[in-house]
Amino acid sequence: MTVLADILTILLNGLQQGAIYVLLAVGLSIILGTLKFVNFAHGALYLIGAYLGLFITGQVPLSNGQLADWGIEAYGIGLGFTAALVLVPIIVFIIGILMERFVARSFYDRPDTDQILVTFGLAVIVQELLRALLGGSSQPFPQPGWASGPISLPIIGNFPRWRLGVIAITAVLVIGVYALVEYTDFGLIVQAGTLDEEMVRLLGIRLSRPYLVVFGIGAALAGVAGVVGGPLANVNPNIGTEQLVPAFLTVVIGGVGKIEGAVVAGLMLGTLQVALIQTGYAAWSQVGIYALAAVILLVRPQGLLGSEVDVA
Amino acid sequence: MPTNGSSVSRRQLLQTTGAAGTVGIAGLAGCSGDGGDGGGGGGDGGDGGDSDSYPALGNFPVEGDTVTFGFNVPQSGPYSSEGQDELRAYQLAKKHLNNGGGWIEDFEDLSGDGVLGYTVDSVNGDTATDADTARQSAQRMINRDDAVMVSGGSSSAVAIAVQGLCQQENVMFMACLTHSNDTTGKDCVRYGFREMFNAYMTGQALAPVLEEEYGSDNTFYQLYADYSWGQTVQESMNQFLSDVGWEELNSVPTPLGTSDFSSYLSEAANSGADVLLLDHYGLDGANSVSQAVNAGLDEDMEIVVPLYNRPMAQAAGGSIEGVFGTIAWDSQIDNDASNSFTTAFEDEYDRVPSGPAQLAYAQTLQYAAAAERAGTFYPPEVIRELEDYEYDNVGLGQETMRACDHQAQRSIPVARGLPESEQSDGNFIDLVQVTSRDDVGYACDSGPAAECELGEYGDE
């Protein structure tokens, strides 16, 4: 195995690891940047996405939890993975919209701490509800049949097919959201609203609806992340909270509200983490990403691509 | 073993008449037993938690007419499927102890009418596959619920933490699934007994099979769970594979509860080793082996999972095909005890029991039988009944619960995963051989036992 192959493997693994961070961070970042709303329930949306994905994909046997106590042996409608990939973002989009309308909206004008408390509370409720109903045990999330097994790549050799799929799906979605924000009228209104809300309202444009949609899109991205990230490992009630911290870190490193920033930061974190594991410093992989975050924030408090105005 | 003298206390009399009242003379005859070859005769009618003959110690004497066992298993975390199956087996053991069935007829010391005239009750705990949580849960069982015996495991870190606590509290610990050398090695305790074999014995049983299958002069690479269990598996596999001429290229620790092994596996693939050992258990093991196969590692190297079980093979699905490993027990082991446990478990739960379930069931009955032989729940007497006890009634042939380290000397089943097309109805593995206990093990002054200091009985 050559050094080149080693480096390419690290980059590809890093891209895959980073992809999930990116998907979560982009949603989080546009909500934070546009609506100035700190959403600690973003991990819960990922969690909902993963469980919904399981539910739509197949039949999951229940061995503990309240539903099992009631005699329900399995849950799921068995429509397959592709159906989950299509349906989950739609459902989580609707959940996001409901969350904006009934939870977030009344907290826009309140301090960050209030927003953190209410969304974190919401996240805990979702997590514990799932635990109570479905049990705390981890469920394997089967990979889609069309993407299981290895694929042979030049130089690198075998690589899991699904992990390439994760990178591709992430790329498509992120480019889509970027185009929506940068090149459409909708995006223009959202960007203008971010810069000067009062002026936009004076021009006779209602901002509540675009904000609703932004929140929905951010939520849907987290939902997709749950579906594509589920088969990489397992699904259990803790995965949402576990993903929340790296996702926030990605947002902060990349610069709040910057989609490009989230992409760059996510890939940096993923690659660093993978590089540390593959070079024999696995124990340092978690420390590494926080150390990187600390260094970047010391040098550029506004994040890599953030502008100083945005931070204020 | 000497039991307490001949004086009959008020409680003994009440228990004897109570037992006679509920099950009649035939039941009483079964309860008093006709000795049994395991040691010592059951006494006449059971002396219960006789507080007159022995001083109070731990949760002895037992108050009231029920005796409480604590079942401390992982109901969440990476070993939760194992834990759930253990819990099913514990509940079955409790049911059989109180009402008969299963192995009760074959355990001469047991009556199927409670233990020593007491009805068996239980409390369950969730260890979350975490040593601290497990310790707290066991502490609660001991302090609040007055458990006289705690059983559990699945995670050696858990078993070691809990048996340490049990030693301190003078409460019996019957280890369920724990495979680290340390459990009956450097961390052994007087109050803990292990039916399960350990990593050292796995190395002894597996190395010859691997050599025969894959030849000598192989290089191997290990990924191991980074705690007591994984560390001793890594050590022992290295030791015994080196003995057959294999060479370890590298071994890399992975944190317990890692769900994504892709980066570790890439590095393993790049090592160019002939064989990859995945020293992971439970869901971690199922994940690492399926991710290895998904990444195509099985095309260039042979994969070995030194310790696995039925739920793991099930979760890994087709990825377990051709993978060698040792297992605690399997329903395919064909003898009376094995078959009767499988039947009883299937009748109750409509599913095939796993190896950890057999351990849970066996350890609960083993404790109850020892208490019956001792004629008391007084822990030092129960311990003496278990030490050097010879038995052949748990489905793995003749065994000895060795006194010097409380490690069962037993045979080791070696298994190989079946291809997905042949997997069905709880059958995921092919039993390659059951390695005789004569071919594995070590003397009391060597191997892990050399480091074992059991500690005090509590009545010195």
Interface residues (C-beta under 8 A of the other chain):
Chain A: M1 A5 D6 T9 I10 N13 Q16 Q17 S63 N64 R131 G135 G136 S137 S138 P140 Q143 S148 G149 P150 S152 G157 N158 F159 P160 R161 W162 R163 L232 A233 N234 N236 Q273 V274 I277 Q278 G280 A282 A283
Chain B: Q75 S76 G77 P78 S80 S81 Q84 D126 A128 D226 V252 P253 T254 P255 S259 D260 S262 S263 Y264 S266 E267 A269 N270 G272 L283 A286 N287 S290 Q291 V293 N294 A295 G296 L297 E299 D300 A315
